[in-house]
Amino acid sequence: MLLSEGQMSDFKGAALMIDAFPKAKTLLGDKGYDADWFRDALADRKIAACIPSKANRKVQIPHDTILYRRRHKIENMFGRLKDWRRIHTRYDRCAHTFMSAICIAATFIFWLNQ
């Protein structure tokens, strides 16, 4: 997990994490991750990209729409985290304290769903 500033774009944050990606067959991402260099970096690691093309891309790149529908589980997880007032309003000023709050909330959510 990477905590970045709010104004950082998605694929710039992904550039910081790409070396730490685990072995995977496919990466599900939204349109924010549609960049040629990111797709090439995934291909170098033998990871298939399931990322829809941005509307302004001249040549649209096809993606697996059925597989892409599974991304809602990721969005649901972020929605559950934002149910915690401390997280959605970001009470903590220090990044390490905020990241700790996210980890505690994620652990508690996981524990409730068992």
DSSP file (Angstrom, degrees, kcal/mol; ACC not computed):
  #  RESIDUE AA STRUCTURE BP1 BP2  ACC     N-H-->O    O-->H-N    N-H-->O    O-->H-N    TCO  KAPPA ALPHA  PHI   PSI    X-CA   Y-CA   Z-CA
    1    1 A M              0   0    0      0, 0.0     2,-0.4     0, 0.0     0, 0.0   0.000 360.0 360.0 360.0 141.3    0.0    0.0    0.0
    2    2 A L        -     0   0    0      2,-0.0     2,-0.6    97,-0.0    15,-0.0  -0.986 360.0-154.8-126.5 132.5    1.2    3.5   -0.8
    3    3 A L        +     0   0    0     -2,-0.4     2,-0.3    10,-0.0    96,-0.0  -0.933  25.7 169.6-105.7 120.2    0.0    6.7    0.7
    4    4 A S        -     0   0    0     -2,-0.6     9,-0.0     1,-0.1    -2,-0.0  -0.775  41.1 -79.1-124.9 169.5    0.5    9.7   -1.6
    5    5 A E    >   -     0   0    0     -2,-0.3     3,-1.4     1,-0.1    -1,-0.1  -0.321  44.3-113.8 -67.4 155.5   -0.6   13.3   -1.6
    6    6 A G  T 3  S+     0   0    0      1,-0.3    -1,-0.1    -2,-0.0    -2,-0.0   0.756 111.5  54.2 -65.0 -27.8   -4.2   13.9   -2.8
    7    7 A Q  T 3  S+     0   0    0      2,-0.1     2,-0.3     0, 0.0    -1,-0.3   0.470  81.6 109.7 -88.9  -0.3   -3.2   15.8   -5.9
    8    8 A M  S <  S-     0   0    0     -3,-1.4    -4,-0.1     1,-0.1     2,-0.0  -0.580  72.6-119.8 -76.1 134.2   -0.9   13.1   -7.3
    9    9 A S     >  -     0   0    0     -2,-0.3     4,-1.6     1,-0.1     3,-0.3  -0.299  22.1-112.2 -71.3 159.8   -2.4   11.3  -10.3
   10   10 A D  H  > S+     0   0    0      1,-0.2     4,-1.9     2,-0.2     5,-0.2   0.913 113.1  48.3 -60.5 -47.4   -3.0    7.6  -10.2
   11   11 A F  H  > S+     0   0    0     21,-0.8     4,-1.5     1,-0.2    -1,-0.2   0.762 106.5  57.1 -74.1 -21.2   -0.4    6.5  -12.6
   12   12 A K  H  > S+     0   0    0     -3,-0.3     4,-0.9     2,-0.2    -1,-0.2   0.885 108.9  47.3 -70.5 -37.2    2.4    8.6  -11.0
   13   13 A G  H  X S+     0   0    0     -4,-1.6     4,-0.8     1,-0.2     3,-0.4   0.866 109.4  53.9 -66.8 -36.2    1.7    6.7   -7.8
   14   14 A A  H  X S+     0   0    0     -4,-1.9     4,-1.4     1,-0.2     3,-0.5   0.837 100.2  61.2 -66.6 -32.6    1.7    3.4   -9.7
   15   15 A A  H  < S+     0   0    0     -4,-1.5     4,-0.3     1,-0.2    -1,-0.2   0.846 102.8  51.6 -62.7 -32.8    5.2    4.3  -11.0
   16   16 A L  H  < S+     0   0    0     -4,-0.9    -1,-0.2    -3,-0.4    -2,-0.2   0.763 117.8  37.9 -72.8 -24.5    6.5    4.4   -7.4
   17   17 A M  H >< S+     0   0    0     -4,-0.8     3,-2.0    -3,-0.5     4,-0.5   0.548  84.5  98.0-103.2  -9.1    5.0    1.0   -6.7
   18   18 A I  G >< S+     0   0    0     -4,-1.4     3,-0.9     1,-0.3    -1,-0.1   0.798  82.9  53.5 -59.6 -31.9    5.6   -0.9   -9.9
   19   19 A D  G 3  S+     0   0    0     -4,-0.3    -1,-0.3     1,-0.2    -2,-0.1   0.735 108.3  51.7 -72.7 -20.4    8.8   -2.6   -8.7
   20   20 A A  G <  S+     0   0    0     -3,-2.0    -1,-0.2    -4,-0.1    -2,-0.2   0.410  78.9 125.4 -95.6   1.4    6.9   -3.9   -5.6
   21   21 A F    <   -     0   0    0     -3,-0.9     3,-0.1    -4,-0.5     2,-0.0  -0.362  59.6-127.7 -61.0 136.1    4.0   -5.5   -7.6
   22   22 A P        -     0   0    0      0, 0.0     2,-0.3     0, 0.0    -1,-0.1  -0.317  39.8 -76.7 -75.8 168.5    3.6   -9.1   -6.7
   23   23 A K        +     0   0    0     -2,-0.0     2,-0.3     2,-0.0    23,-0.1  -0.509  69.3 156.9 -66.1 129.2    3.4  -11.8   -9.4
   24   24 A A        -     0   0    0     -2,-0.3     3,-0.1    21,-0.3    24,-0.1  -0.974  46.9-139.6-150.7 159.2    0.0  -11.6  -11.0
   25   25 A K  S    S+     0   0    0     -2,-0.3    23,-3.2     1,-0.3     2,-0.3   0.842  87.7  16.2 -87.5 -39.3   -1.7  -12.5  -14.2
   26   26 A T  E     -a   48   0A   0     21,-0.2     2,-0.5    23,-0.0    -1,-0.3  -0.980  59.0-149.9-140.1 146.2   -3.9   -9.4  -14.6
   27   27 A L  E     -a   49   0A   0     21,-2.6    23,-2.8    -2,-0.3     2,-0.5  -0.980  14.0-152.6-116.0 124.5   -4.1   -5.9  -13.2
   28   28 A L  E     +a   50   0A   0     -2,-0.5     2,-0.3    21,-0.2    23,-0.2  -0.840  28.9 157.4 -94.0 127.8   -7.5   -4.3  -12.9
   29   29 A G        -     0   0    0     21,-1.7    42,-0.1    -2,-0.5     2,-0.1  -0.984  35.3-119.8-147.3 156.7   -7.3   -0.5  -13.1
   30   30 A D    >   -     0   0    0     -2,-0.3     3,-2.1    21,-0.2     4,-0.1  -0.215  50.6 -80.5 -87.7-174.4   -9.6    2.4  -13.9
   31   31 A K  G >  S+     0   0    0      1,-0.3     3,-1.7     2,-0.2    23,-0.2   0.705 121.0  75.1 -62.9 -19.8   -9.1    5.0  -16.7
   32   32 A G  G 3  S+     0   0    0      1,-0.3   -21,-0.8   -22,-0.0    -1,-0.3   0.716  94.3  52.5 -63.8 -20.4   -6.6    6.9  -14.4
   33   33 A Y  G <  S+     0   0    0     -3,-2.1     2,-1.4   -23,-0.1    -1,-0.3   0.280  75.9 120.3 -98.6   9.2   -4.0    4.2  -15.1
   34   34 A D    <   +     0   0    0     -3,-1.7     2,-0.3    18,-0.1    20,-0.1  -0.616  34.5 128.8 -80.6  94.0   -4.3    4.4  -18.9
   35   35 A A     >  -     0   0    0     -2,-1.4     4,-2.3     1,-0.1     5,-0.2  -0.990  59.8-132.2-144.5 140.1   -0.8    5.3  -20.0
   36   36 A D  H  > S+     0   0    0     -2,-0.3     4,-2.5     1,-0.2     5,-0.2   0.897 107.8  52.1 -61.0 -42.0    1.4    3.6  -22.6
   37   37 A W  H  > S+     0   0    0      1,-0.2     4,-2.1     2,-0.2    -1,-0.2   0.860 110.2  49.8 -64.7 -33.7    4.4    3.5  -20.4
   38   38 A F  H  > S+     0   0    0      2,-0.2     4,-2.1    -3,-0.2    -1,-0.2   0.911 110.9  48.2 -71.0 -41.8    2.4    1.8  -17.6
   39   39 A R  H  X S+     0   0    0     -4,-2.3     4,-2.3     2,-0.2    -2,-0.2   0.902 112.6  49.7 -63.0 -40.0    1.0   -0.8  -20.0
   40   40 A D  H  X S+     0   0    0     -4,-2.5     4,-2.3     2,-0.2    -2,-0.2   0.901 108.9  51.9 -65.0 -40.6    4.5   -1.5  -21.3
   41   41 A A  H  X S+     0   0    0     -4,-2.1     4,-1.0     1,-0.2    -1,-0.2   0.880 111.1  48.0 -64.5 -37.5    5.8   -1.8  -17.7
   42   42 A L  H  <>S+     0   0    0     -4,-2.1     5,-2.8     1,-0.2     3,-0.4   0.907 109.9  52.0 -67.8 -40.9    3.1   -4.3  -16.9
   43   43 A A  H ><5S+     0   0    0     -4,-2.3     3,-1.5     1,-0.2    -2,-0.2   0.870 104.3  56.9 -63.6 -36.6    3.8   -6.3  -20.1
   44   44 A D  H 3<5S+     0   0    0     -4,-2.3    -1,-0.2     1,-0.3    -2,-0.2   0.819 109.4  46.1 -62.0 -30.1    7.5   -6.4  -19.2
   45   45 A R  T 3<5S-     0   0    0     -4,-1.0   -21,-0.3    -3,-0.4    -1,-0.3   0.304 119.6-113.5 -93.9   8.4    6.4   -8.1  -16.0
   46   46 A K  T < 5S+     0   0    0     -3,-1.5     2,-0.5     1,-0.2    -3,-0.2   0.867  70.3 140.9  60.5  40.4    4.1  -10.5  -17.9
   47   47 A I      < -     0   0    0     -5,-2.8     2,-0.3    -8,-0.1   -21,-0.2  -0.964  49.0-134.4-113.1 124.1    1.0   -8.9  -16.3
   48   48 A A  E     -a   26   0A   0    -23,-3.2   -21,-2.6    -2,-0.5     2,-0.6  -0.576  19.2-133.7 -76.8 138.2   -2.0   -8.4  -18.6
   49   49 A A  E     -a   27   0A   0     -2,-0.3     2,-0.7   -23,-0.2   -21,-0.2  -0.832  18.7-172.5 -97.5 123.3   -3.6   -4.9  -18.2
   50   50 A C  E     +a   28   0A   0    -23,-2.8   -21,-1.7    -2,-0.6    13,-0.1  -0.721  39.1 136.0-110.1  77.4   -7.4   -4.8  -17.9
   51   51 A I        -     0   0    0     -2,-0.7   -21,-0.2    11,-0.2    10,-0.1  -0.989  51.7-129.4-128.7 121.9   -7.7   -1.0  -18.1
   52   52 A P        -     0   0    0      0, 0.0     2,-0.1     0, 0.0   -19,-0.1  -0.396  33.4-106.3 -69.1 151.0  -10.3    0.8  -20.2
   53   53 A S        -     0   0    0      8,-0.5   -22,-0.1     1,-0.1     7,-0.1  -0.440  32.8-106.6 -76.1 148.8   -8.9    3.5  -22.5
   54   54 A K    >   -     0   0    0    -23,-0.2     3,-1.3    -2,-0.1    -1,-0.1  -0.342  30.1-114.3 -67.1 157.4   -9.4    7.2  -21.7
   55   55 A A  T 3  S+     0   0    0      1,-0.3    -1,-0.1     5,-0.0     5,-0.1   0.795 114.5  54.1 -65.8 -28.5  -12.0    9.0  -23.9
   56   56 A N  T 3  S+     0   0    0      3,-0.0     2,-0.3     4,-0.0    -1,-0.3   0.399  77.6 117.3 -90.3   4.7   -9.3   11.2  -25.5
   57   57 A R    <   -     0   0    0     -3,-1.3     3,-0.2     1,-0.2    -4,-0.0  -0.574  60.1-146.0 -72.2 129.9   -7.1    8.3  -26.6
   58   58 A K  S    S+     0   0    0     -2,-0.3     2,-0.6     1,-0.2    -1,-0.2   0.915  90.2  36.3 -66.1 -43.9   -6.9    8.3  -30.4
   59   59 A V  S    S-     0   0    0     -3,-0.0    -1,-0.2     2,-0.0     2,-0.2  -0.935  89.1-138.9-112.3 110.6   -6.8    4.5  -30.8
   60   60 A Q        -     0   0    0     -2,-0.6    -5,-0.0    -3,-0.2    -2,-0.0  -0.450  10.5-141.4 -69.6 136.0   -8.9    2.8  -28.1
   61   61 A I        -     0   0    0     -2,-0.2    -8,-0.5   -10,-0.1    -1,-0.1  -0.871  20.2-125.4 -99.8 124.8   -7.4   -0.3  -26.6
   62   62 A P        -     0   0    0      0, 0.0     2,-0.3     0, 0.0   -11,-0.2  -0.320  29.2-174.0 -69.6 152.7   -9.9   -3.1  -25.9
   63   63 A H        -     0   0    0    -13,-0.1     2,-0.9   -10,-0.0   -13,-0.1  -0.942  37.3 -91.9-140.7 162.5  -10.2   -4.6  -22.4
   64   64 A D     >  -     0   0    0     -2,-0.3     4,-2.1     1,-0.2     5,-0.1  -0.665  35.7-169.9 -78.7 104.6  -12.1   -7.5  -20.9
   65   65 A T  H  > S+     0   0    0     -2,-0.9     4,-1.1     1,-0.2    -1,-0.2   0.829  83.2  53.7 -69.9 -31.6  -15.4   -5.9  -19.8
   66   66 A I  H  4 S+     0   0    0      2,-0.2     4,-0.4     1,-0.2     3,-0.3   0.927 112.4  43.4 -68.8 -44.2  -16.5   -9.0  -17.8
   67   67 A L  H >4 S+     0   0    0      1,-0.2     3,-1.5     2,-0.2     4,-0.2   0.873 108.3  60.1 -66.3 -36.6  -13.3   -9.1  -15.8
   68   68 A Y  H >< S+     0   0    0     -4,-2.1     3,-1.8     1,-0.3    -1,-0.2   0.786  91.2  69.0 -63.7 -27.5  -13.4   -5.3  -15.3
   69   69 A R  G >< S+     0   0    0     -4,-1.1     3,-1.3    -3,-0.3    -1,-0.3   0.735  85.5  69.5 -64.4 -21.2  -16.7   -5.6  -13.5
   70   70 A R  G X  S+     0   0    0     -3,-1.5     3,-1.7    -4,-0.4     4,-0.4   0.638  76.2  84.0 -70.6 -12.8  -14.9   -7.3  -10.7
   71   71 A R  G X>  +     0   0    0     -3,-1.8     4,-1.7     1,-0.3     3,-0.8   0.684  68.7  80.9 -64.7 -16.7  -13.3   -4.0   -9.8
   72   72 A H  H <> S+     0   0    0     -3,-1.3     4,-2.4     1,-0.3    -1,-0.3   0.784  82.1  63.9 -61.5 -25.3  -16.4   -3.1   -7.9
   73   73 A K  H <> S+     0   0    0     -3,-1.7     4,-1.7     2,-0.2    -1,-0.3   0.874 102.5  48.3 -65.8 -36.1  -15.0   -5.1   -5.0
   74   74 A I  H <> S+     0   0    0     -3,-0.8     4,-1.9    -4,-0.4    -2,-0.2   0.923 111.6  49.1 -67.9 -44.6  -12.1   -2.7   -4.7
   75   75 A E  H  X S+     0   0    0     -4,-1.7     4,-2.1     1,-0.2    -2,-0.2   0.870 108.5  54.4 -63.3 -36.7  -14.4    0.3   -4.8
   76   76 A N  H  X S+     0   0    0     -4,-2.4     4,-2.3     2,-0.2    -1,-0.2   0.891 105.5  53.5 -63.3 -38.9  -16.5   -1.4   -2.1
   77   77 A M  H  X S+     0   0    0     -4,-1.7     4,-2.1     1,-0.2    -2,-0.2   0.924 109.6  46.8 -62.9 -44.6  -13.5   -1.7    0.1
   78   78 A F  H  X S+     0   0    0     -4,-1.9     4,-2.0     1,-0.2    -1,-0.2   0.871 110.4  54.3 -64.9 -35.7  -12.7    2.0   -0.2
   79   79 A G  H  < S+     0   0    0     -4,-2.1     4,-0.4     2,-0.2    -2,-0.2   0.899 108.0  49.0 -63.2 -40.5  -16.3    2.8    0.5
   80   80 A R  H >< S+     0   0    0     -4,-2.3     3,-0.9     1,-0.2     4,-0.4   0.882 109.4  52.2 -67.0 -38.2  -16.2    0.8    3.7
   81   81 A L  H >< S+     0   0    0     -4,-2.1     3,-1.5     1,-0.2     7,-0.3   0.889 104.9  56.0 -63.4 -37.3  -13.0    2.5    4.8
   82   82 A K  T 3< S+     0   0    0     -4,-2.0    -1,-0.2     1,-0.3    -2,-0.2   0.585  89.1  75.6 -75.3  -7.7  -14.7    5.9    4.2
   83   83 A D  T <  S+     0   0    0     -3,-0.9     2,-0.7    -4,-0.4    -1,-0.3   0.739  78.6  86.3 -68.0 -21.8  -17.4    4.9    6.6
   84   84 A W  S X> S-     0   0    0     -3,-1.5     4,-2.3    -4,-0.4     3,-1.0  -0.721  75.3-151.4 -82.2 116.1  -14.9    5.5    9.3
   85   85 A R  H 3> S+     0   0    0     -2,-0.7     4,-1.9     1,-0.3     5,-0.2   0.868  92.8  59.1 -58.0 -40.1  -15.1    9.3   10.1
   86   86 A R  H 34>S+     0   0    0      1,-0.2     5,-1.7     2,-0.2     6,-0.4   0.826 112.3  40.8 -59.7 -31.8  -11.5    9.5   11.1
   87   87 A I  H X45S+     0   0    0     -3,-1.0     3,-0.6    -6,-0.3    -2,-0.2   0.920 113.1  48.6 -85.6 -47.5  -10.4    8.3    7.7
   88   88 A H  H 3<5S+     0   0    0     -4,-2.3    -2,-0.2    -7,-0.3    -3,-0.2   0.777 121.0  37.6 -70.1 -22.1  -12.8   10.1    5.4
   89   89 A T  T 3<5S-     0   0    0     -4,-1.9    -1,-0.2    -5,-0.3    -2,-0.2   0.500 103.8-134.9-100.2  -4.6  -12.1   13.5    7.0
   90   90 A R  T < 5 +     0   0    0     -3,-0.6    -3,-0.2    -4,-0.3    -4,-0.1   0.960  31.8 176.1  48.6  69.3   -8.4   12.7    7.6
   91   91 A Y      < +     0   0    0     -5,-1.7     2,-0.3    -6,-0.1    -4,-0.1   0.849  54.5  85.8 -65.4 -35.5   -8.1   13.9   11.2
   92   92 A D        -     0   0    0     -6,-0.4     6,-0.0     1,-0.1     0, 0.0  -0.501  57.2-166.9 -77.2 132.1   -4.4   12.8   11.4
   93   93 A R        +     0   0    0     -2,-0.3     2,-0.3     5,-0.0    -1,-0.1   0.837  69.2  74.8 -83.9 -35.4   -1.8   15.2   10.2
   94   94 A C  S  > S-     0   0    0      1,-0.1     4,-2.2     2,-0.0     5,-0.2  -0.600  76.3-139.2 -82.7 138.0    1.1   12.8   10.0
   95   95 A A  H  > S+     0   0    0     -2,-0.3     4,-2.7     1,-0.2     5,-0.2   0.888 102.4  53.3 -63.2 -39.9    1.1   10.3    7.2
   96   96 A H  H  > S+     0   0    0      1,-0.2     4,-1.7     2,-0.2    -1,-0.2   0.857 110.2  47.6 -67.8 -32.7    2.3    7.5    9.4
   97   97 A T  H  > S+     0   0    0      2,-0.2     4,-2.1     1,-0.2    -1,-0.2   0.899 112.9  48.6 -71.7 -40.7   -0.6    8.0   11.8
   98   98 A F  H  X S+     0   0    0     -4,-2.2     4,-2.0     2,-0.2    -2,-0.2   0.912 111.3  49.8 -63.8 -42.7   -3.1    8.2    9.0
   99   99 A M  H  X S+     0   0    0     -4,-2.7     4,-2.3     1,-0.2    -1,-0.2   0.874 109.1  53.0 -64.5 -36.6   -1.7    5.0    7.4
  100  100 A S  H  X S+     0   0    0     -4,-1.7     4,-2.4     2,-0.2    -1,-0.2   0.904 107.5  50.9 -63.8 -41.5   -1.9    3.3   10.9
  101  101 A A  H  X S+     0   0    0     -4,-2.1     4,-2.5     2,-0.2    -2,-0.2   0.894 109.6  50.8 -63.1 -40.0   -5.6    4.3   11.1
  102  102 A I  H  X S+     0   0    0     -4,-2.0     4,-2.7     2,-0.2    -2,-0.2   0.917 110.5  49.1 -63.0 -43.4   -6.3    2.9    7.7
  103  103 A C  H  X S+     0   0    0     -4,-2.3     4,-2.2     2,-0.2    -2,-0.2   0.896 111.7  48.4 -64.8 -40.5   -4.6   -0.4    8.7
  104  104 A I  H  X S+     0   0    0     -4,-2.4     4,-2.4     2,-0.2    -2,-0.2   0.933 113.7  46.8 -64.3 -45.5   -6.6   -0.6   11.9
  105  105 A A  H  X S+     0   0    0     -4,-2.5     4,-2.7     1,-0.2    -2,-0.2   0.913 112.3  49.9 -63.1 -43.0   -9.9    0.1   10.1
  106  106 A A  H  X S+     0   0    0     -4,-2.7     4,-2.3     1,-0.2    -1,-0.2   0.896 111.3  49.3 -63.7 -39.8   -9.0   -2.5    7.3
  107  107 A T  H  X S+     0   0    0     -4,-2.2     4,-2.4     2,-0.2    -1,-0.2   0.917 112.2  47.6 -64.5 -43.5   -8.2   -5.1    9.9
  108  108 A F  H  X S+     0   0    0     -4,-2.4     4,-2.3     2,-0.2    -2,-0.2   0.905 111.8  49.6 -65.3 -42.2  -11.4   -4.5   11.8
  109  109 A I  H  X S+     0   0    0     -4,-2.7     4,-1.5     2,-0.2    -2,-0.2   0.917 111.9  48.9 -62.5 -43.2  -13.5   -4.6    8.5
  110  110 A F  H  < S+     0   0    0     -4,-2.3     4,-0.3     1,-0.2    -2,-0.2   0.912 110.8  50.8 -61.4 -43.0  -11.8   -7.9    7.6
  111  111 A W  H >< S+     0   0    0     -4,-2.4     3,-1.0     1,-0.2    -2,-0.2   0.879 108.7  51.5 -64.7 -39.3  -12.5   -9.3   11.0
  112  112 A L  H 3< S+     0   0    0     -4,-2.3    -1,-0.2     1,-0.2    -2,-0.2   0.832 107.5  53.3 -66.1 -32.2  -16.2   -8.3   10.8
  113  113 A N  T 3<        0   0    0     -4,-1.5    -1,-0.2     1,-0.2    -2,-0.2   0.406 360.0 360.0 -87.0   3.0  -16.6  -10.0    7.5
  114  114 A Q    <         0   0    0     -3,-1.0    -1,-0.2    -4,-0.3    -2,-0.1   0.468 360.0 360.0 -83.9 360.0  -15.2  -13.4    8.6
